[in-house]
Amino acid sequence: MITLETRNNYDTRHGGAFDRGSADSYYGRPRIPHMYAGSTGSSPRIEQGEMTPEEVQAYLAGYQWNEQFGDKKCWD
Protein backbone atom coordinates (compact mmCIF):
# COMPACT_ATOMS: atom_id res chain seq x y z
CA MET A 1 0.00 0.00 0.00
CA ILE A 2 1.28 3.43 -0.95
CA THR A 3 0.39 6.15 1.56
CA LEU A 4 0.49 9.90 1.07
CA GLU A 5 3.64 9.99 3.19
CA THR A 6 5.25 7.32 1.00
CA ARG A 7 4.11 9.09 -2.17
CA ASN A 8 5.83 12.26 -1.05
CA ASN A 9 9.14 10.39 -1.07
CA TYR A 10 9.01 10.11 -4.87
CA ASP A 11 9.81 12.68 -7.53
CA THR A 12 6.39 13.28 -9.12
CA ARG A 13 7.52 15.53 -11.98
CA HIS A 14 5.73 15.23 -15.32
CA GLY A 15 7.57 12.56 -17.28
CA GLY A 16 9.24 11.03 -14.23
CA ALA A 17 8.88 7.39 -13.27
CA PHE A 18 6.13 7.89 -10.65
CA ASP A 19 4.15 10.08 -13.05
CA ARG A 20 4.42 7.57 -15.88
CA GLY A 21 3.33 4.71 -13.63
CA SER A 22 0.26 6.58 -12.46
CA ALA A 23 -0.58 7.61 -16.04
CA ASP A 24 -0.31 4.04 -17.30
CA SER A 25 -2.73 2.92 -14.58
CA TYR A 26 -5.11 5.79 -15.37
CA TYR A 27 -5.23 4.93 -19.07
CA GLY A 28 -5.50 1.17 -18.43
CA ARG A 29 -2.11 0.43 -19.97
CA PRO A 30 0.05 -2.49 -18.86
CA ARG A 31 2.71 -2.06 -16.17
CA ILE A 32 5.83 -1.58 -18.28
CA PRO A 33 8.29 0.64 -16.40
CA HIS A 34 9.59 3.61 -18.38
CA MET A 35 10.09 7.34 -17.92
CA TYR A 36 11.25 10.39 -19.82
CA ALA A 37 14.48 12.32 -19.42
CA GLY A 38 12.44 15.53 -19.28
CA SER A 39 8.80 16.18 -20.06
CA THR A 40 6.59 13.40 -21.42
CA GLY A 41 6.69 13.16 -25.18
CA SER A 42 9.13 16.03 -25.70
CA SER A 43 12.27 14.34 -24.39
CA PRO A 44 13.89 10.92 -24.85
CA ARG A 45 11.97 7.95 -23.44
CA ILE A 46 13.97 5.83 -21.01
CA GLU A 47 13.10 2.13 -20.99
CA GLN A 48 13.24 -0.19 -17.99
CA GLY A 49 16.67 -1.58 -18.89
CA GLU A 50 18.11 1.93 -18.64
CA MET A 51 16.39 2.81 -15.36
CA THR A 52 17.90 2.48 -11.91
CA PRO A 53 16.23 0.10 -9.43
CA GLU A 54 14.95 3.20 -7.58
CA GLU A 55 13.36 4.57 -10.76
CA VAL A 56 11.67 1.24 -11.47
CA GLN A 57 10.36 1.22 -7.90
CA ALA A 58 9.04 4.77 -8.36
CA TYR A 59 7.21 3.71 -11.54
CA LEU A 60 5.64 0.74 -9.75
CA ALA A 61 4.69 2.95 -6.81
CA GLY A 62 3.01 5.43 -9.17
CA TYR A 63 1.07 2.65 -10.82
CA GLN A 64 -0.01 1.29 -7.44
CA TRP A 65 -0.90 4.79 -6.19
CA ASN A 66 -3.37 5.30 -9.03
CA GLU A 67 -4.77 1.79 -8.62
CA GLN A 68 -5.48 2.57 -4.96
CA PHE A 69 -6.54 6.22 -5.02
CA GLY A 70 -6.82 7.38 -8.60
CA ASP A 71 -9.45 7.07 -11.22
CA LYS A 72 -9.54 5.51 -14.63
CA LYS A 73 -10.01 7.10 -18.03
CA CYS A 74 -13.62 6.83 -19.19
CA TRP A 75 -13.52 5.93 -22.86
CA ASP A 76 -17.24 6.61 -23.48
N, C-alpha and C positions, 0 to 999 in steps of 0.2 A: 504494500500500500504506500502510495506517495502522499505525503501530507504537505500542507502549505509551507511548513518549515523546511521540509526536505526539498520542495520545489524551489525555494529561494536560494538553495545551494548551487543551482545550475544557471549557466549563462542562457538567458531566454531570448537573445537577440534574433531578429528576423534572419532566417537562413542558417542559424546555428543548429546543432544536433537536437536539442530539446524541442525547439520550434518545429523542426522537420518531423520529429516523431509525433508530436501532437497534431500536426497538419495531416499526416498520413492516416492517423486514427480518425480524424474528423471527416476526411473524404472517403473512408472505407477502403483505403489502400492497404496492401500487405505490409507487414513489419520488415522492412529492408533498410537497415541503417545506412544513412547518408547525411550529408550536410553540404553547405556551400561555404566557400572561402570568405565571401562577403554576403551581400543580399541575395535572396532567392532569385534564381533565374538570370541575374545580371552579373554573376561571378562564377568561376569554375566550380562544378559539382565535385565533391569529394566522396568517393565510395568507401564502403566499410573496410576494405583492405588497406586503405590509406589513413584510416581514423585510429586514434589512440584508444586504448581500452576505456578511458574515462569519457571520451566522446561517444563511443558506442553505448556506454551506460547512460549517458545523458539522453541519447536518442530513445532508448528503451524506456527511460523514465518519462519522457515527454509523451510517448505513445500511451503508457499506462495512465498518466495523469488525465489525458483526454478520455480514455476508456472509463475512468472512475468519475470524473467531474465534468467533462465536456459534453458537447452535443455532437450530433452527426449531421452531415449535409443532407438536406431534404432534396431529392432529385425530382420532385413533382413539378 
